[in-house]
Amino acid sequence: MLRMDQVHVIRHKVLVEGQSIRSVTRQMAIGCNTIKKYLKMPEPVRVVRQKKLSPVKEMVAPRIDEILEEWRPRTTHKQHITGTRIHRQLVEEGYRVGITTGRDYLREKRRQRDEV
């Protein structure tokens, strides 16, 4: 995937400087079909895709949120509820999940919280 500034450079070299597609292909080590694709666009557009949760995470996410709410009064501000502890709790309750499910979900929740 090309960065947006590379797309602008390609467009500038061909459209403004008048270089051939073939010469830009050699200079930037990019295929000619890619260059043609970026020249067809009136303006380069960044496509942002929404990440979807895996089916297991979708099934377990509400329960993880409940666990976090249950444990919030029992922990101090500096204490972290770990993915390992979440995993252990889910397994005790009969969920069939891997350890990374809880860790990944918590990481994403913390990232979202810190982003705001």
C-alpha positions in Angstrom: 0.0 0.0 0.0 1.4 3.4 -1.0 1.5 6.3 1.4 -0.6 9.4 0.4 2.6 11.5 -0.2 3.9 8.8 -2.7 0.6 9.0 -4.6 1.1 12.8 -4.9 4.7 12.4 -6.1 3.6 9.9 -8.8 0.8 12.2 -10.0 3.2 15.2 -10.0 5.9 13.4 -12.0 3.5 12.2 -14.7 1.0 15.0 -14.9 3.1 18.1 -14.1 6.6 17.2 -15.0 5.5 15.2 -18.0 7.6 12.1 -17.3 6.4 8.8 -18.8 4.7 6.1 -16.8 7.5 3.8 -17.7 10.2 6.1 -16.3 8.3 6.7 -13.1 7.8 2.9 -12.8 11.6 2.4 -12.8 12.3 5.3 -10.5 9.8 4.3 -7.8 9.9 0.5 -8.3 6.1 0.4 -8.6 4.1 -1.4 -11.2 2.7 0.5 -14.2 -0.8 -0.7 -13.4 -0.6 0.9 -9.9 0.6 4.1 -11.4 -2.2 4.1 -14.0 -4.7 3.4 -11.2 -3.6 6.5 -9.3 -3.6 8.6 -12.4 -7.2 7.7 -13.1 -8.4 9.0 -9.7 -9.2 12.8 -9.7 -7.9 13.0 -6.1 -6.2 10.3 -4.0 -8.6 9.0 -1.3 -7.6 7.2 1.9 -9.9 4.3 2.6 -10.4 3.6 6.3 -12.0 0.2 7.0 -13.8 -0.5 10.2 -12.3 -3.4 12.1 -14.8 -6.1 12.9 -14.6 -8.3 16.0 -14.0 -12.0 15.5 -17.1 -14.1 16.2 -15.6 -15.4 19.5 -14.9 -11.8 20.6 -18.4 -10.7 19.7 -19.8 -13.5 21.8 -17.5 -12.8 24.8 -17.3 -9.0 24.7 -20.5 -8.3 26.7 -19.3 -10.7 29.4 -15.8 -9.1 29.6 -17.5 -5.7 30.0 -19.6 -7.1 32.8 -16.5 -8.6 34.5 -14.7 -5.2 34.3 -17.7 -3.5 35.9 -17.9 -6.1 38.6 -14.2 -5.8 39.5 -14.0 -2.0 39.2 -15.0 -1.3 42.9 -12.5 -4.0 44.1 -9.4 -2.5 42.3 -7.5 0.7 42.8 -6.7 3.2 40.1 -3.2 1.8 39.6 -4.2 -1.8 39.5 -4.9 -3.4 36.1 -7.3 -6.2 35.4 -5.1 -8.4 33.2 -6.1 -10.4 30.2 -4.9 -13.5 31.9 -7.3 -12.9 34.8 -10.1 -12.3 32.4 -9.3 -15.5 30.5 -9.2 -17.5 33.7 -12.6 -16.1 34.7 -14.2 -16.9 31.3 -12.8 -20.4 31.3 -14.2 -21.0 34.8 -17.6 -19.9 33.5 -17.4 -22.4 30.7 -16.4 -20.2 27.7 -14.1 -21.8 25.2 -11.7 -18.9 24.4 -8.0 -18.5 24.0 -5.9 -16.3 26.2 -5.3 -13.7 23.5 -9.0 -13.0 23.2 -9.1 -11.3 26.6 -5.8 -9.6 26.1 -6.7 -8.2 22.7 -10.1 -7.0 23.9 -8.6 -5.2 26.9 -5.8 -3.7 24.7 -8.4 -2.3 22.3 -10.6 -1.0 25.2 -7.5 0.8 26.8 -6.5 2.2 23.4 -10.0 3.6 22.9 -10.1 5.0 26.4 -6.7 6.7 26.0 -7.6 8.1 22.6 -10.3 10.3 24.0 
